[in-house]
Amino acid sequence: MSSDRKLIIFDMDGVLVDVVSSWVWVHQHFGVNNDESLEAYLRGEIDDMEFMRRDIALWRKQDPYLSKGYIVEVLKEVPLMKGCRECLETLKEKGHLTAVVSGGLRPLVEHIGEQYFDWIMVNDVEEGLTGEGILEVPLNDKGRPFEEVIKKARVSERDTVAVGNSFIDVPMLEQAGIGIAFNPNDEEVCSAADVVIKEKDLRKILEHI
């Protein structure tokens, strides 16, 4: 890949959309919270699959007949980040490759627009909302799916730009040729980044690509 054509890999929640977490967005819809499960996950007491099981169980407790279709509708209400589609359209017009690597929910990518991305690696829930999640991106190891996308794109790390907003995204920012902390919510991601953008307008990243 020539140096004027890059692969831009985005986190989703807090970057492409103006919410901290798509999972939390659904929790708030049902009036529940997953603080207990989150703390257990951060302590290493449960893995990603169990974390998702517990989240889905919170929703099903509120509605035992809940369908994935209903979750899709809830996620359609998530606000896009200012400048999101304009940014993605500009990147495509310039011939860059784009990808999403996120622990967020796949229906939200559809809401943003799957046509904007060459590769999508995100988590999801099973079609029948059986209670199981579909894991593509472990929260504590985003470096692995990041490397998978680079391999599929056949690019070098130096021709890659990673855009994230939290400590979970640090492995991507450290490996990329350019790491951008966009709308950062902790100091760890700022420290790992080459560029820090605090203004909530995704078009601002275009100045650094």
Phi, psi and omega in degrees: 000134178286156186293345180269358176238119188239165172255121179253119181251120183257139156288164182254298186292126182085355180240296178279333178235152186266053172220149182294322184206132176292326176297314181295327177302317179291320176304314182296325177301320181269358179072034179236168173220156184246028183306317182297315179293321179299316179296320178295321179294314182295333176278354180081017182276336176228156179263182183298319182296317179292324177301314179292320178303315182293322178296313181296324179297326178297320180291316184291336176293327179280330180213096183299340182257019183300139178245160176296326179303324179292320178298321177301316180294321178299319183287341177292345180271355181293129180285135175288153174295143177306131178079007185300301185292325178297319178297311182295321178295320179295318179299319180293318180299327181275358176087012178283158173266150182223152179209158172243129171233107189208149173276002179286185188267134185304320180303336179289329175295322178296323178295319178292315180129100182300334183295344181280347190240139176277329178221141179229121173232106182216171178265172186199177171245154181293152187305316181275009184046056183289344185112350178263147174262168175245115188259120171240335184229099175292134185297330183266010181206061180285350178295324182293307177295330175301314179294325178297318180294318178301319180295317179295324182281345181058050178237165175267160179299326183292340178262020182244140174243128177248135181236118181214173185229000183214174181302335179296332183271356184306316179303324179290315182295324181288328182276333185286156175299321174230124177253124181246120172271107182252131180050050188294143178243011172202164183285334181299316181290327177294318181294328182277347189270153170275331182226137176240126179237113182264344177285132184276070176214108188295341178296341181295337181288339183298335180293344186245012181243000000 
